[in-house]
Amino acid sequence: MTTDLTDASSRVCAAADYTALFGTSSGDNDAQAQLVKAAFRELALVLHPDLYSDAADKATAEAAFIRLHQLYTEALKALEHDVYGQTAPLATITTRRAEHQLLRTQAGGDLCDCYMALTTSKGEPSWRTIVKITRDVADNDLLKVEAAALKHLRGPDGDPKRYPFIPELVDSFAYSEPHQAARSVNVLAMLDGFCDLTQVNAAYPSGIDPRDMAWIWRRLLLVLGYAHSMGVIHGAVLPQHVMILPEQHGLVLVDWCYSVRENVSYPPIKAIAETYRTWYPYEVLQKQPPSAATDIALAARCMVWLMGGNPVTGNVPDTVPRALRAFFKGCLATGQTARPDDAWQLLGEFDELLEQMGEPFYPRRFHVFSMRR
């Protein structure tokens, strides 16, 4: 990955809002508009996905370009209404459960526009949330799938010890603007301080320390093992869906829109994230029923990628211990039956491997990880 791409994507992903990215001018609205447009052009010339052929570079550029365009659109809208730099809500949505004030756009996904919001319900203090709204009504069912999965995983039959790994669903409803078809909306609790694995990769393009990969992998296996025990396949364990709290070693697996529930057997996964098409196991692309091995393979590709390897081939740099390279290769066999299909059992095997490897992987110690380099 080029330095220009790394620097530009880091700047965009780190920006809390449009003013943090485009700055503020001491002049009038016209001067501010010129400043915004010049900054946008400069970043767009580096971040446009069509500039890159390497899959990882293209994915990094695409995620940052989407965020850049969202912030630029928000800045232009603020300029148009002469509220640049102010925090007036973009919109307010009131439901039976709560009032959601949409404050600014957040990085969107393949299916949804996302907004940082302030949510208020009767008798409770306001708190920050993320509001996801489908762009296309044809995808309404996918947000409904996510809502059902989260209610199930954090429901009365779930295990509260695993809830920290699962997003908290605050509200779910249909929303329509005048003369438009209703779109599905999910409101989720804000994950303050978290970043996704695309941001980690942008900060460490040559690969993270395998000791840091180890704690991310262990937590990812914990949440996958829990979901599978509840009869749910996530279906899209991809870099932008794995959120970590770096210094505290927290992890949350987000975007359950692609998930499938067990009903005697699992149905084929209906949709994929096109940017990561080459990462998907054979059974997903062939519309065959997935299994726990599907999630594990996708998770393993994320770890290979984080260590500076090729997520498609599974090849990892020689600087990574041979035992770890062999371990992840074993998670990426083409056939489902040849891959591990029990996340909790695999976690036990991984811990045994770390013990066999010895220092610095065992005894396990808390290894400080920071996104500030």
N, C-alpha and C positions, 0 to 999 in steps of 0.2 A: 504494500500500500504506500502510495506516495506521501511525502510529508505534507504537501498542500492539501490533499484529501483528508488526512488525519487532523490537521489543524482546523480546517474549515468545518468538518463534521463535529469536532469537539466543541467549537465555538457555538454552533447552532444548537446542539443537544444540551449544552450547559445553560443556555439562555432561559431564564425564568419567565420572561415575557418579551414582547416586541421591543420595548425600550432598552432592555439589556442587550439586545442584538444590534439594533439600529441606532441607538443613542438618542440624545435630545439636543436640539439646536437652540441657541439663544435668540434666534431670529423668529420670523413669523411662520405661518403655516406653509407657505411656499418654500421657504428655506428648509423647513423640516422635511417636506416631501422630497426635495432634491437629495437630502442626506439619506433618507430611507431608500430611495430608488438606486442611488449610487452604491450603497452597501449591499442591496439585493443583487444588483448586476455582478458585483465583484464575487459574491459567494456562489451565485448561480453558474458562473463560468467555470467553477471548480467542481460543483456538486451535481451537475446534471448527469443522471445515470447513463445516458447514451455515450458518455465519454469513456466508459470503462467496459472492458471485455471480461476481466476476471470476475468470477461470480461473487466472491467475498467483497471486492471493491464496489461492485455494482450494488450489492445489498446495502452496504454502508452508505453509499452515495444516495440511493433511493430513499432510505429512511431519513437522512438528513435533509434531502431536498423537499420531501413532504412537509417536514417540520418548518423548513425555511419558507415555503410557500404559504403555509398556514399563518405564520407570524407576519409575513408580508401582507397578506389579505387583511389580517386584523389591524395592522398599522394603517393601511389605506382607508379602512372603514372608519377608524378613529379620526384620521385626518379629515375625511369627508364630513364627519359630524362635529369637527372641531373639539374633539375630546381626547386628542393624543396625550398619552401619559396619565389619563384619568382612569379610574376603576369602575366606571358606570357599567352595570350589567349589560351584556349583549342581548339577553332575553330572560324572562322569568316564567317558569312553568310550575303551575300549582296542581297537585294531585290530592287524593284523599289522605295520603300519608304525610306529605310534606310540601314545602315550597323550595324550588331549586332555582337559584339565581346563577345564570351562566355568565362567568366573569371573563374568561378568555379561552381561546382555542388551545388544545394540547395536541401532541403528536397523534395523528390518526392511524388507524390500522387499514387492513385491506377492505374492510366492509363498512367501517363507521367513521363518522366525525366525532371527535372527542373534545369535551370542554371541561376546564376546571370550574367548579361551581361551589357556591355556598348554599348548604342545605339547612333548612330550619323546619322542625316539626314541633307540634304543640307540647309545651312543657319542657322542652329540651333546648340546650344552647346550640347555636349554629356550628356546623363543622364543614370542613372542606371535603368535596367529593369529586368524582369524575363522572360526567354524564356522557354516555355513548348513544349515538343516534344513527340508525342505519341510513346510508346514502340512497339505497335503492330499496323500494318496498319488496322487491323479489327476495331480499335477504332478511326480511322480518323474522322468518322462522328460525334463523340462526341465532338471533339474539334471544328468542324465546327458549332455544335449546340451552344457551348459556345460563339463563335465569333458572331453568329447571335443574340443571346440573349443580349450580351453586346452592340452591335450596336443599337439594338432596345431600350434598357433601357436608353442609353446615347445619343439617336438620336434626331432628330428635333421634334419628337412628345413627347419627355420625359420632365421631370421636373428637371431643373438644380439644384434646391435646394436639390434634392435627389442624385445627382451624387456622392457626397463624400462617400456614402455608397456602391457604385458600382465600381468594378475594371475598370481602364481605359485600353481599348484595343489599343495598339500602332501599332501592325502589325499582319497580319494573312496570312499564305501562306503554300504551299506544299514544302517540302524539301526532297531531295533524295541524298544519297551518292552513289558512284560508285557501280554498280551491286546490288543495293537495291531498293525496291519499295519506292515510295514517301510516306512520313509521314506528317501529319498535324502539323503545328506549330502556336502557339499563343504567341505573345509578349505583356506583360502587364507591366504597370508602377510599379516600386518597391514601396513596402509599408514599408518605413523606420521606424524603431522603433516599428513596430507591432509584436504581438505574437498571436498564436492561443490558443483556449481554452484547448487544451491538455497540453500546457505549463503552463497555469494558474492552471490547476488541479494538475500538478506535483509540483508546488510551494505551493499549498494549498490542500494537499490530504485529509484533514479533512473537507474541504468545505470553501468557501469564505463567508464573511459577507453578509447577505441577502441584505444589502443596496447597495453593489457592484453588486450583481446579478440584482438588480432592474434597474440600469442604463444600464446594458448590455441588459437586456430583453426589456426595452423600445425602445432602438435603433434597436434591432432586429425586433421588431414589426413594427417600422417605415419603414425599408427597405422591409420587407415582404409585408406590406400593399401597398407600392409603386409598387413592382413587380406584385402583384396580380391585381392592378388597370390597369397595362399595359398588362394583359393577360399572365403572365409568372409565372409558378410554378417552384421554385428552385429545388425541388426534392431530395436534400441531405443536409439539414441543420444539419450538424454534427460538432463535436468539431474542427476538423482540418480545417473546412471551415469558421469558424467565427473568424475573425482577430480583435483584439482590440489594441488600443493605450492607455495603462493603465492610465497614469497620466493625459492625456488630455481627457479621456473618448471618444475616437474615436472608430468607428466600421466600418468594411468593410466585406461584405459577398462575399466570393470568390468561385471559381470552379463551374461555371454554365454549366459544361459539361452534367450534368444529367437533366437539365431543360427541360420543355415541354411548348409549346405555345398553346394558346387556338385557336381552329378552330371549332366553334360551341360548341364543348366540348373538354376537355383535353384528349390526348391519354395516354395510360399507360406509366409509366416511364420504359425506356428500360434497364437500368443498375443500380446496387446498389454497394455500398462499402461493400464488404463482411465482413470486420472487424466489421461493425456495423449492421449486418443483424438483430439482435434481437431488434434493436432500431426502425426499420421501421414499420409503421402502416400496418394494415391488408391489405389494398387495394393495397399497393405497391407490397407486396409479392404474392398477388393473381392476379397480372397483370390487376387490375381494374383501371379505370380512377381515377387519383388523384384529389385533390381540394385544396383550400386554407387551409382547415383543415389538410391536410397532412403535409404541411410545419410547421404549428403552432404546431402540435404534436411533430415533430422532434425538433423544437426549445425549446419546453417545456422540453423535455428529457434532452437537454443540460443544462438547468437551474437547473433541479433536480440534475443532476450529479455534477454541479459546487458547489452546496450547500452541497455536501457530501452524496447525496441520491442515490437510485438505479434507473437508468434511465429506466429500463424495467418495474419494478413494479410501479414506481412513488413514492415509499416510501421515505420520507425525515426525517432526524433526528429530534427528539423532540425539539432540541434547535432552530429550525426554527419556527416562529410564526404559530399557527394553521391555521390562515386565509390564509397564503401563501401556506401551505401544501394543503389545500382544493382547492385553486385556481388552482394549477398545476395538481392536480388529475383530475379536470374537463376538462383539455385540453387533457387527455390521454385515453378517452373512446375508446373502440374497434371500434365501428361504426362511419363512417364519419359524419353522420347526428347528432350524439350525441355530437360532438366536436365543439368548436368555429370555425367559418369559415370566420370571418372578422377581420383581424389583427388590423386595425385602430379602430374598435369598441372595440375590446378586450383591446387595449391600454387605451381607455377611461375608461373602467371598472376597469382596473388595477390601474389607477390613483385615481379613486374613492375609491378603496380598501385601497390604501396607506393613503388617507385622513382619512378614518374611523379608521385606525390603529393608527394614531397619532404618537407621538414621539417614536423612532427617525426617522420614515419614512416620517412624514409630520409635519410641512412644509418641502418640499424637499430642501435639501442643498447639495452643492457639497461635496462629500465624497472622500477624497484622497485615491487612490488605487495604490499600488506599487507592482511590482514583486520582489522587494528587501526586503527580510524578515530578 
